[in-house]
Amino acid sequence: MKRAVVLLSGGLDSATTLYIAKKQGFECLCLIFDYGQRHKKEINAAKKVAKQASCSYRVEKIKLAWGGSALLGRGKVIPRYHKHSLNKIPPTYVPARNIIFLSFALSFAEAVGAKAVFIGAHAQDYSGYPDCRPQFLKAFRKMAALGTASGVNKHGIRIIAPLINKNKAGIIRAGMKLGVPYHLTWSCYEGGSKPCGVCDSCYYRAKGFRDSGYRDAFQTNRGTLSKSKGRVSPLKR
Amino acid sequence: MKRAVVLLSGGLDSATTLYIAKKQGFECLCLIFDYGQRHKKEINAAKKVAKQASCSYRVEKIKLAWGGSALLGRGKVIPRYHKHSLNKIPPTYVPARNIIFLSFALSFAEAVGAKAVFIGAHAQDYSGYPDCRPQFLKAFRKMAALGTASGVNKHGIRIIAPLINKNKAGIIRAGMKLGVPYHLTWSCYEGGSKPCGVCDSCYYRAKGFRDSGYRDAFQTNRGTLSKSKGRVSPLKR
C-alpha cells in the first residue's frame, strides 16, 4: 500500500485532506506540530481526527520561540474577523510556518519511503497567507525535487494540495461525502472552552458551513455557541 | 546594524561563513540544531565558535526521529571515505536537512527583522548532497520569496551562501585571513574523543588543510591524531 504523510492541524481543512488521501488509497501517516501555538486544543483535535480515521500519527515538538505572530504564545491579541486590513497579511501569519511543516513532512516521507505529502492549503476563502498560495506550492515542489535524494533519483515525493482550488463550502461538501468527523475538529484561534465565534477562523468556518448547506456541530455564530452531541448533520433550512 | 541569521553546525564551513557574515557588517544571530545527530560534539563546537565570535546563538531542538541517515542515531555505520559509491548520494545524507534548517532560519530571520540568512553550503569538494547545490539554493530563494510575508512585501530575506563556489582549501585560506578559530570546530562524523580520521568529513578536512598550506590543530590523518594547544598555525613545508 502506497504511503503518504499528511499534515494535520486539527482544523477542518486538514481533516478533509486526510480523508481525501485515504480515499485515494494511501496509507496515511499524520504529522501534527506542537509549535508553540496559543493552545493545545487543535493538537488534541488533530489526534482525535487521526484516531477516528484509523491512521497513525506523530506529534513533532518544535519551538518557534522567536514569535512574530499573534498565534505564537499567549498575551497577543487575536483580531476579530475583518478588523485587520484585508489587503495586508494578517497578524495571525506565522513566519515560514508552512515551509517548516512541509520541510519536516518531506524529510519524514523520504525516510519512510512515502510517495506523497498532503497539505490542506487553499488560497480561496482565506485571509492572505502567502504560504497557502498555488504559486508557493509550485515553487516548493521544484525546490524539493532539487534538494532531496528522492528528487535527484527521479522518484521524488509529490506535494499534493487537494483543496487548493476549493472554497470553504466546497471543502465541507466534499468532506461530508467522505464522512469527515468535523465535530472533532477545532478551528478557533483562541483556546477557550468553546469557539470564540469572532476570529477570522471562526468566521470562515461559520460562513463555510452556512454556504455548504450543512450544520456545524460547533456553531460559531457570535453568542450562539453550542455543541451537538452527535455527528455533523445536514442543516434543515 | 543590519542583522543576519547564520546556520552554525560546528564544522569549519559554517564557522568560516559566520566570520564572512561578520566581515560584511552583519550583527549575526547563530542558529544551531540539536536534531538527533550521533553526538553532541558538533553542537558544543558550534557554541564555542559563536562565543569566540562574540555572537548570540540559540540551539533549536528538533527530532528527526524517523531516521533515514547514517548520521541519525547511534548504531549506524559511518562509511570510510570513498568506501561508498561516489556516483551516489552517500549514506550520511539526512533527508531534507538543509531544507529544514533553512526554513527555521527563514522563520527566525523574518520574526526578528533580519535581512539575510547565511549558510555554509558548497557544492565542490563534497560528497554529493543535493541540498548543497547552487540550483537547490536558487530554488529555495524563489520558494522563500513566494511563501513569506517579507517576500510578498518585497523586502525578502536574502539567502547567502558565500562558500558556494569554493573548495575546502579555498574556504580555509579565506577563513585564516579572517581569524576563524578552526581549532574550536569539529568535522568528524563520529563523536570520539578525537576525530576518526577515516570518514568522508575527516578526509576532506585533512585534504583541505593540506592543499591550503595551513596546518590543522586537529590532525585527522589516520593514526596520527593530535591536538595542538594553540591556534591553527601555517604549515611549514
Chai-1 contact restraints between the chains, C-beta under 6 A:
chainA,res_idxA,chainB,res_idxB,connection_type,confidence,min_distance_angstrom,max_distance_angstrom,comment,restraint_id
A,I62,B,I62,contact,1.0,0.0,6.0,A-B,restraint_1
A,L64,B,S107,contact,1.0,0.0,6.0,A-B,restraint_2
A,W66,B,F108,contact,1.0,0.0,6.0,A-B,restraint_3
A,W66,B,A111,contact,1.0,0.0,6.0,A-B,restraint_4
A,W66,B,V112,contact,1.0,0.0,6.0,A-B,restraint_5
A,G67,B,A111,contact,1.0,0.0,6.0,A-B,restraint_6
A,G68,B,A111,contact,1.0,0.0,6.0,A-B,restraint_7
A,I89,B,A149,contact,1.0,0.0,6.0,A-B,restraint_8
A,Y93,B,A149,contact,1.0,0.0,6.0,A-B,restraint_9
A,P95,B,S107,contact,1.0,0.0,6.0,A-B,restraint_10
A,P95,B,E110,contact,1.0,0.0,6.0,A-B,restraint_11
A,P95,B,A111,contact,1.0,0.0,6.0,A-B,restraint_12
A,A96,B,S103,contact,1.0,0.0,6.0,A-B,restraint_13
A,A96,B,L106,contact,1.0,0.0,6.0,A-B,restraint_14
A,A96,B,S107,contact,1.0,0.0,6.0,A-B,restraint_15
A,A96,B,T148,contact,1.0,0.0,6.0,A-B,restraint_16
A,I99,B,S103,contact,1.0,0.0,6.0,A-B,restraint_17
A,I99,B,G147,contact,1.0,0.0,6.0,A-B,restraint_18
A,I100,B,S103,contact,1.0,0.0,6.0,A-B,restraint_19
A,S103,B,A96,contact,1.0,0.0,6.0,A-B,restraint_20
A,S103,B,I99,contact,1.0,0.0,6.0,A-B,restraint_21
A,S103,B,I100,contact,1.0,0.0,6.0,A-B,restraint_22
A,S103,B,S103,contact,1.0,0.0,6.0,A-B,restraint_23
A,L106,B,A96,contact,1.0,0.0,6.0,A-B,restraint_24
A,S107,B,L64,contact,1.0,0.0,6.0,A-B,restraint_25
A,S107,B,P95,contact,1.0,0.0,6.0,A-B,restraint_26
A,S107,B,A96,contact,1.0,0.0,6.0,A-B,restraint_27
A,F108,B,W66,contact,1.0,0.0,6.0,A-B,restraint_28
A,E110,B,P95,contact,1.0,0.0,6.0,A-B,restraint_29
A,A111,B,W66,contact,1.0,0.0,6.0,A-B,restraint_30
A,A111,B,G67,contact,1.0,0.0,6.0,A-B,restraint_31
A,A111,B,G68,contact,1.0,0.0,6.0,A-B,restraint_32
A,A111,B,P95,contact,1.0,0.0,6.0,A-B,restraint_33
A,V112,B,W66,contact,1.0,0.0,6.0,A-B,restraint_34
A,P130,B,G147,contact,1.0,0.0,6.0,A-B,restraint_35
A,P130,B,V152,contact,1.0,0.0,6.0,A-B,restraint_36
A,D131,B,G147,contact,1.0,0.0,6.0,A-B,restraint_37
A,Q135,B,L146,contact,1.0,0.0,6.0,A-B,restraint_38
A,F136,B,L146,contact,1.0,0.0,6.0,A-B,restraint_39
A,F136,B,G147,contact,1.0,0.0,6.0,A-B,restraint_40
A,A139,B,K142,contact,1.0,0.0,6.0,A-B,restraint_41
A,A139,B,M143,contact,1.0,0.0,6.0,A-B,restraint_42
A,A139,B,L146,contact,1.0,0.0,6.0,A-B,restraint_43
A,F140,B,M143,contact,1.0,0.0,6.0,A-B,restraint_44
A,K142,B,A139,contact,1.0,0.0,6.0,A-B,restraint_45
A,M143,B,A139,contact,1.0,0.0,6.0,A-B,restraint_46
A,M143,B,F140,contact,1.0,0.0,6.0,A-B,restraint_47
A,M143,B,M143,contact,1.0,0.0,6.0,A-B,restraint_48
A,L146,B,Q135,contact,1.0,0.0,6.0,A-B,restraint_49
A,L146,B,F136,contact,1.0,0.0,6.0,A-B,restraint_50
A,L146,B,A139,contact,1.0,0.0,6.0,A-B,restraint_51
A,G147,B,I99,contact,1.0,0.0,6.0,A-B,restraint_52
A,G147,B,P130,contact,1.0,0.0,6.0,A-B,restraint_53
A,G147,B,D131,contact,1.0,0.0,6.0,A-B,restraint_54
A,G147,B,F136,contact,1.0,0.0,6.0,A-B,restraint_55
A,T148,B,A96,contact,1.0,0.0,6.0,A-B,restraint_56
A,A149,B,I89,contact,1.0,0.0,6.0,A-B,restraint_57
A,A149,B,Y93,contact,1.0,0.0,6.0,A-B,restraint_58
A,V152,B,P130,contact,1.0,0.0,6.0,A-B,restraint_59
